[in-house]
């Protein structure tokens, strides 16, 4: 009986990492209002993104383009990990967590943020990237 209790405790401790890692990934581009609510450039770069692609001036204002990503399949993987955790009594976490650590973002987009001279956010615009597919010569 003690062994079963230990197994339940250990499996409870092990479960959840891959589920949480898959569930917290963004599944769509950030909303404009969420960016504007952050207020300043310093806060934006701490909370949302600091991966700057380009900076340019528009009069006194500065337009900064950031690279962002999202993962459309994150929520689906979260439920798959949860199901596998239950079926395997938590042992799935050993493989599932490693799998989530190595999941690469699949959908990139550019986020343009317009700042006033004092560094406050004026406007934001998410621009979806269109990936060009390589064509194989000789195939239609």
N, C-alpha and C positions, 0 to 999 in steps of 0.2 A: 504494500500500500504506500509505503514511503517513497519507493522508486517512482510510482505514478505521480505522486505529489511533486517530487523534484522535477519530473519531466514536464508537468503542467507549468510549474514556476519558470523553468528555463525557457520553454517555448513561448511563454507570455513575454519574457524579457526580450527574446530575440525578434518577436514579431513587430512589425510596424515601420521599420526603416525604409524599405523599398516602397511601401504603400505611401508613406509621407513624401518621399523624394519624388515620386511620380505625380502625386496630387498637388504639390505646391508649384509646379512648373506652369508658367503662363500658357494659356491655350488660345489666345487671340491677341492682336496688337493692343497696346495700352490705349485707354480712352483719353480723348483730348481734355476732358474736364479733370481727370485725375492728375494730368500733368500741370494744368493751370492751378489746381489747388495746392501744389507744392510751393508755389510762390517765388522762390529765388533759385538762382543757378547753383549756389552752394548746396542747398537742400536737394535739388534735383539730382545732382551728381553723386550725392551720398545715398539717396534712397532709390533712384531709378536706374541711372546709367551714367558712366563716366567714360564710355568708349566713343571718343570723338573722332569723326571721320573728316569733318571740314568745318572751318569757321570763316565767316565773311561778314563784312559790314554792309548795312543798308542804311545809309545816312548815319545817324547817331546810334541806331540799334544794331545789335549783333545777331546774326542768324547762325546757329550752331546745329550741325547735323550729327546725330548719334546713331550708332548701329545697335539694333535690338533684335531679339528673336523670340519665337514662341513655338510650342510643340502641340500640334493638334491632337496627338494621341496620348497625351499625359493622363487624362481622366480615365480613358479606356484601360491603360496599363495599370492604373491604380486599382481598379476593380479586379483585374486579372491577378495582380499580386495579392490582393486581399483573399480571393478565393483559394489561391495556392497556399497561402499561409494557413488557412483553416484546415484544408485537406491534409497538409503535411505537418500539422501541429507546430508550425513556426520554422521548420527546417528550411523552407523555401527562402528565407531571408538571407541565407549564406550566398546563394546564387543570385537572388533577386536584387539585393543591394548592390552587388558588383555590376549587374546588368544596368541598373539605373545610373550608377556612377559613370558608365561608359556610353550613355545615351547622348548622342550629339544632337544639338538643335537642328531642326530641319527647315524652318521657315524664317528667313531673315527679312527685316524691313528697316527702313531709315526713318528716324524721328527727327523732324526739323522743329527746333524751338527758337522762338524769337524773343530776345531779351532787350529790355530798355537799357539806357546807359548806366543805371544803378544796379543792374543784374537781376531785375524782377522779370518774371515771365509775362509776356504780352500775349503770345499765341503759340499754338503747337499744331503740327500736322504729321500724321503717320503716312508714309509712302511705301506701299507694298512693292517689293522687288519682283520683277518678272524674270524668272530663270530661263535662259535660252537653252533649249535642248540640242545636244550635238546630234547632227544627222550622220548616219552611217552611209558612206558612198555606195551607190548601187542598189540601195533599198528605197522603196517608195514610202 
